[in-house]
Amino acid sequence: MIEASKSDLLRPAGLSDGETKDNAPVNVDAILQSILGRGGERFGMVAAVLRGERIIAQGSAGVRKRGTAERITLDDRFHLGSCGKAMTATLVAMLVEEGKLNWTTTLGELFADTVKPMHPAWEKVTLRQVLAHRSGLPLDPDGLGWVFNHLFLAPYASLRSLPESMRSSEETLPQQRLEIARQALSRPPKIPPGTKYWYSNVGYILAGAVLEHLTGRAWEDLMRERLFQPLGISTGGFGPPGTAGKTDQPWGHSSVVGKPIDPGSPAAQFPLYYGPAGMAHMTITDYAKFIGLHLRGDPANPHCQAALLKLDTFAELHAVAPATTSKGWVMRGTTFLCTGDAAPAVTYCAGWFISPAGWAKGTQPGDTGRRFWTGGSNGQWLCAAFIAPEIDFAVLVACNRGLDIAIWKTRQAARALIRAFAPKQTSRVSVNGSVPSIVVFP
């Protein structure tokens, strides 16, 4: 098989998986380029492999912008899309530890003074349900139609209209988020809260509004002060990276037609009030610092260690809770896309999809192969991370292209890196069908 030969090339002779003579990360440029093939002339890819908090392999391939020669580098910044939801949930967890919130705090309690009138159906919805996409809140403030237009009609900006919620930009971002909360919570739910999984960017925007209300700080400031700075993330920002009209950073490329989108164009981004639902960007090596935090924080990791949060709090963020499991067609379909089988079910908790995989199973009694993963796209970028705490291992991949061939290329890259670098006792397990497809946004 081709992947086996790539694996052999990646492992220096006489050394165990993921090790080099000076413990420097293995360069995987060649494996990424082979996966991109001729696609490397139209977009690019970066990847990193973690063992614990240490990057053991990393690489880049492809171009910053279709039609140019500027190559992607590890110093380039990539849009994380909905991978940022786990960051918002981490901020929420910090306030829970400080006693300012509880996982069972309700929307009625949180917005009692700021959202009037609130439809009675929302009053008993808990923060835990919001972060698990079981609140019944809608997908987006302006509906599925506008999201579809943004994801797939970005190259044709003249065909797209601004969403209603973008037409007044004089308010601050916290004010805009609070207004979205008012609009959402004043209307009756279309899905009874707590009855089923329903992906909701609105839910995470509301979570951001809660953070802002309780701290008096904008979500963006909280991200910088409470995540980026403590973790040493120096390249973190919001919205599309780069300067308008320049290729000083990669450009996103639209889904289907692959048109490069100028970062200064309105077509390049969702409105900035989406931040808590997924608007962060950074280098893949900086993103690895956040992934390493959750990899080592999980109690199933034999080398677990608490940082920024307590181990019990990490367990809550990564919980496989029956309340988040749905047997409906949405999650059955997601499970099939992820694992190639209709069972076991995928659950969702605080920014992470959670399901077992053979390659992720550790050697300790009681290990189940539980892995948690996240993926995101705003239609022009794609990012994914797969964490296997029982084997102290994670893989991250990002592309500057949207919801088309980049999904397949990202999945191929993750599969190849798992095969090459997962600990030996698990690397013999086939990873075919065990790496999820990326089907979430923004």
C-alpha positions in Angstrom: 0.0 0.0 0.0 1.2 3.6 -0.6 0.5 4.6 3.0 2.8 1.9 4.2 5.7 3.1 2.1 5.1 6.6 3.3 5.2 5.4 6.9 8.6 3.7 6.2 10.0 6.8 4.8 9.0 8.9 7.8 10.7 6.7 10.4 14.4 7.2 10.7 16.2 3.8 10.7 17.0 2.4 14.2 14.7 4.9 16.0 11.2 4.3 17.5 8.1 6.0 16.0 8.2 9.8 16.0 11.8 10.1 17.3 14.8 11.6 15.7 18.4 11.8 16.8 18.0 15.2 18.4 14.3 14.8 19.2 13.5 17.4 16.5 10.1 16.9 14.8 10.1 14.6 11.8 9.6 16.5 8.6 6.4 15.3 6.8 6.4 17.7 3.9 6.8 14.8 1.5 3.8 12.9 2.8 1.6 16.0 2.6 2.8 16.8 -0.9 2.1 13.3 -2.1 -1.4 13.5 -0.7 -2.1 16.9 -2.3 -0.7 15.8 -5.7 -1.5 18.3 -8.3 -3.9 19.9 -5.9 -0.7 21.4 -4.3 -0.8 23.9 -7.2 -4.2 25.1 -6.1 -4.2 25.2 -2.3 -2.0 24.1 0.6 -1.9 22.0 3.8 -0.1 21.9 7.1 -0.1 19.2 9.8 1.4 18.4 13.2 1.6 15.2 15.3 1.7 15.3 19.0 2.9 12.9 21.6 1.9 14.6 24.8 2.7 18.3 24.5 5.6 17.7 22.2 5.3 17.9 18.4 7.0 14.8 17.0 6.2 15.5 13.4 5.2 18.5 11.3 5.1 19.6 7.7 3.6 21.9 5.1 2.9 21.6 1.3 1.1 23.4 -1.4 0.6 27.1 -2.1 -0.8 30.1 -0.3 -2.9 31.2 -3.3 -4.0 29.4 -6.5 -2.0 30.7 -9.4 1.0 31.9 -7.4 4.3 30.3 -6.5 4.4 31.3 -2.8 4.6 28.1 -0.8 2.8 27.3 2.5 5.1 27.3 5.5 4.7 26.3 9.1 4.7 30.0 10.1 1.5 30.5 8.1 -1.8 31.1 9.9 -4.9 29.0 9.2 -8.6 29.7 10.0 -9.8 27.1 12.6 -13.6 27.4 11.9 -15.6 25.4 14.4 -12.5 24.0 16.0 -12.7 27.2 18.0 -15.9 26.0 19.8 -13.8 23.9 22.1 -11.9 27.1 23.0 -15.1 28.9 24.0 -16.1 25.9 26.1 -12.7 26.0 27.8 -13.3 29.6 28.8 -16.7 28.7 30.1 -15.1 25.9 32.2 -12.8 28.5 33.7 -15.7 30.5 35.0 -17.3 27.3 36.3 -14.2 26.6 38.4 -14.3 30.2 39.6 -17.9 29.7 40.8 -19.3 32.3 38.4 -21.2 29.6 36.5 -22.5 26.1 36.9 -23.0 23.5 34.1 -26.6 23.4 35.1 -27.1 27.2 35.2 -30.1 27.9 32.9 -30.7 30.5 30.2 -33.5 31.9 32.3 -31.0 32.6 35.1 -28.2 33.9 32.8 -30.3 36.3 30.8 -33.0 37.2 33.3 -31.9 40.9 33.4 -30.9 41.3 29.7 -33.4 39.3 27.6 -37.0 40.5 28.0 -39.3 39.0 27.1 -37.9 35.5 27.0 -40.0 32.7 25.6 -40.8 30.3 28.5 -39.5 27.3 26.6 -35.9 28.6 26.9 -36.0 29.3 30.6 -34.9 25.8 31.8 -32.3 25.1 29.1 -29.0 24.5 30.8 -25.5 25.7 29.8 -24.5 22.1 29.4 -27.2 21.5 26.9 -26.2 24.7 25.0 -22.6 23.5 24.7 -23.7 20.0 23.6 -26.0 21.3 20.8 -29.1 20.0 22.6 -30.7 23.3 23.5 -33.0 23.5 20.5 -31.4 26.8 19.4 -31.2 27.4 15.6 -28.1 26.8 13.4 -27.4 30.4 12.7 -28.9 33.9 13.4 -29.9 34.4 9.8 -30.9 30.9 8.9 -29.6 28.0 6.9 -30.1 29.7 3.6 -27.6 32.5 4.3 -25.0 30.0 5.6 -25.4 27.9 2.4 -24.9 31.1 0.4 -21.7 31.9 2.3 -20.3 28.5 2.2 -20.9 27.8 -1.5 -21.5 31.2 -3.3 -18.5 33.1 -1.9 -17.0 33.5 -5.4 -20.1 35.2 -6.6 -20.4 38.0 -4.0 -22.8 39.9 -6.2 -25.3 37.1 -5.8 -25.1 37.2 -2.0 -26.9 39.7 0.3 -25.7 40.7 3.7 -27.5 38.9 6.5 -29.9 41.0 8.5 -27.7 40.8 11.5 -24.7 42.3 9.6 -26.5 45.5 8.4 -26.0 47.4 11.6 -22.3 47.5 12.5 -22.2 50.5 14.9 -22.7 48.3 18.0 -19.7 46.6 19.7 -19.3 42.9 19.2 -20.6 42.2 22.8 -23.7 44.3 22.0 -24.2 42.4 18.8 -24.0 39.1 20.5 -26.4 40.1 23.2 -28.8 41.3 20.5 -28.6 37.9 18.9 -29.4 36.3 22.2 -32.5 38.6 22.5 -33.7 37.7 19.1 -33.2 34.0 19.5 -34.7 33.7 23.0 -37.7 35.8 22.3 -38.9 33.3 19.7 -40.4 29.9 20.4 -38.0 27.0 19.6 -38.7 24.9 16.5 -37.1 21.9 18.2 -38.1 21.2 21.8 -35.1 21.9 24.0 -33.3 18.8 25.3 -34.9 16.4 22.9 -32.3 16.0 20.1 -28.9 17.0 18.9 -29.1 20.1 16.6 -25.9 21.8 15.6 -26.1 25.5 16.7 -23.7 28.3 16.1 -26.2 30.5 17.9 -25.7 28.4 21.0 -22.0 29.2 21.1 -22.6 32.9 20.3 -24.9 32.9 23.3 -22.1 31.2 25.4 -19.8 34.1 24.3 -22.4 36.6 25.4 -22.6 34.9 28.8 -18.8 35.1 29.2 -18.9 38.8 28.2 -21.8 39.6 30.6 -20.1 37.9 33.6 -16.6 39.3 33.1 -17.2 42.7 31.4 -14.6 41.7 28.8 -15.1 41.0 25.1 -14.8 37.3 24.1 -11.8 38.3 21.9 -10.0 39.8 25.0 -10.8 36.7 27.1 -9.3 34.5 24.4 -6.1 36.5 24.3 -5.8 36.9 28.1 -6.9 33.5 29.3 -5.9 31.1 26.5 -3.5 32.6 24.0 -1.1 34.2 26.5 -1.0 31.4 29.1 -0.4 28.8 26.4 2.2 30.8 24.5 0.0 31.2 21.4 1.6 34.3 19.7 -0.1 34.0 16.3 -3.7 33.9 17.4 -6.2 36.3 15.8 -9.8 36.5 14.5 -11.3 36.4 11.0 -9.3 35.5 7.9 -5.5 35.9 8.3 -3.4 38.2 6.2 -3.5 41.6 4.6 -6.0 42.7 1.9 -4.6 42.4 -1.5 -1.4 40.7 -0.4 -0.3 37.1 0.0 1.7 37.6 3.2 -0.5 34.8 4.6 -2.5 32.0 2.8 -5.8 33.0 1.2 -8.9 30.9 1.7 -10.3 29.1 -1.4 -14.0 28.7 -2.0 -15.7 25.4 -1.9 -16.4 23.6 -5.3 -14.7 26.0 -7.7 -11.6 26.7 -5.5 -11.5 30.5 -6.2 -9.0 32.3 -4.0 -10.7 34.9 -1.7 -8.9 38.1 -0.8 -8.8 38.4 3.0 -10.1 41.9 2.7 -13.2 40.9 0.8 -16.6 40.7 2.6 -16.9 37.2 1.1 -13.8 36.1 3.1 -15.5 35.8 6.5 -18.6 35.3 8.6 -19.5 38.3 10.6 -17.1 38.8 13.5 -19.9 38.3 16.1 -19.6 34.6 15.2 -16.3 34.6 17.1 -17.3 32.2 19.9 -18.7 29.7 17.3 -15.5 29.7 15.3 -13.5 32.6 14.0 -10.0 32.1 15.4 -6.9 31.7 13.3 -3.3 30.8 14.2 -0.4 28.6 13.0 -0.7 24.8 13.2 2.1 24.7 15.8 0.3 27.3 18.0 -3.0 25.3 17.6 -1.0 22.3 18.8 -0.5 24.0 22.2 -4.3 24.1 22.8 -4.7 20.5 21.6 -1.8 19.5 23.9 -3.6 21.1 26.8 -6.7 18.9 26.3 -4.7 15.8 25.4 -2.7 15.9 28.6 -5.7 17.2 30.6 -7.8 14.1 29.9 -7.9 11.7 32.9 -7.6 8.7 30.6 -4.1 9.8 29.6 -1.5 7.8 31.5 0.6 11.0 31.6 -2.3 13.4 32.5 -1.5 16.7 34.1 -3.7 19.6 35.0 -3.0 23.0 33.4 -5.4 26.0 33.4 -8.2 23.6 34.5 -8.6 20.8 37.0 -8.6 17.2 35.8 -12.2 16.9 36.9 -13.1 19.8 34.6 -11.4 18.3 31.7 -13.3 15.1 32.3 -16.5 17.1 32.2 -15.5 18.7 28.9 -14.7 15.3 27.3 -17.6 13.4 28.8 -19.4 10.6 26.9 -22.7 11.5 28.4 -25.9 9.7 27.5 -27.7 13.0 27.4 -25.7 14.1 24.4 -26.3 10.9 22.4 -28.9 10.9 19.6 -30.2 7.8 17.8 -31.8 10.0 15.2 -30.8 10.2 11.5 -28.4 13.2 12.0 -26.1 11.5 14.4 -26.5 8.1 12.8 -25.4 9.7 9.5 -22.5 11.4 11.3 -21.4 8.2 12.9 -21.5 6.4 9.5 -19.3 9.2 8.0 -16.9 9.0 10.9 -16.5 5.3 11.4 -18.0 3.6 8.4 -20.6 1.9 10.6 -23.9 2.9 12.2 -22.5 2.1 15.7 -21.2 2.9 18.1 -22.9 6.3 18.4 -21.0 9.6 18.3 -21.6 12.0 21.1 -20.9 15.7 21.3 -19.7 17.6 24.3 -18.3 21.1 24.7 -16.8 21.5 21.3 -15.7 17.8 20.8 -17.2 14.9 18.9 -16.5 11.7 20.9 -16.4 8.1 19.6 -14.2 5.1 19.9 -11.5 3.9 17.4 -9.3 0.9 17.4 -6.1 2.8 16.7 -6.8 5.0 19.8 -7.0 2.2 22.3 -4.5 2.2 25.1 -3.0 -0.7 27.0 -4.4 0.0 30.5 -7.2 -2.0 32.0 -10.5 -0.3 31.1 -9.2 1.5 28.0 -11.9 1.7 25.3 -10.2 3.6 22.5 -12.2 6.7 23.2 -11.0 9.6 21.0 -12.4 13.1 20.7 -12.1 15.2 17.6 -13.2 18.4 16.1 -13.5 19.9 12.6 -14.4 23.2 11.1 -14.8 25.1 7.9 -16.1 28.5 6.9 -16.4 27.3 3.3 -12.9 28.5 2.4 -10.7 26.9 5.0 -10.7 23.5 6.7 -9.2 22.3 10.0 -9.4 19.1 12.0 -7.8 17.6 15.1 -8.0 14.1 16.5 -7.0 13.3 20.1 -6.4 9.9 21.6 -5.7 10.4 25.3 -5.2 6.7 26.1 -2.1 6.6 23.9 -1.1 10.3 24.6 -1.3 11.1 20.9 -3.0 13.7 18.6 -3.0 14.7 14.9 -3.8 18.1 13.5 -4.4 19.0 9.8 -5.5 22.3 8.2 -6.1 23.4 4.6 -6.8 26.8 2.9 -9.7 25.4 0.9 -13.3 24.7 1.8 -15.9 21.9 1.8 -14.9 19.9 -1.2 -11.8 17.9 -2.1 -10.1 19.4 0.9 -12.3 17.2 3.2 -10.9 14.0 1.5 -7.3 15.3 1.5 -7.5 16.2 5.2 -8.8 12.8 6.0 -6.1 11.1 3.9 -3.4 13.1 5.7 -4.7 12.3 9.2 -5.0 8.6 8.3 -1.4 8.5 7.0 0.0 10.3 10.0 -1.9 8.1 12.4 -0.5 5.0 10.6 3.0 6.4 10.6 3.2 7.8 14.2 0.7 6.2 16.5 2.4 4.1 19.2 3.4 0.6 17.8 0.9 -1.4 19.9 -1.9 0.5 18.1 -0.4 1.3 14.8 -1.1 -2.3 13.6 -4.8 -1.6 13.9 -6.3 -0.6 10.6 -7.4 3.0 10.5 -9.5 2.6 7.4 -12.9 4.1 8.2 -11.9 5.4 11.6 -10.9 8.9 10.7 -14.0 11.2 10.6 -15.1 13.2 7.7 -15.3 16.9 8.4 -18.8 18.1 8.1 -19.2 21.0 10.6 -18.9 24.7 10.3 -18.1 27.6 10.4 
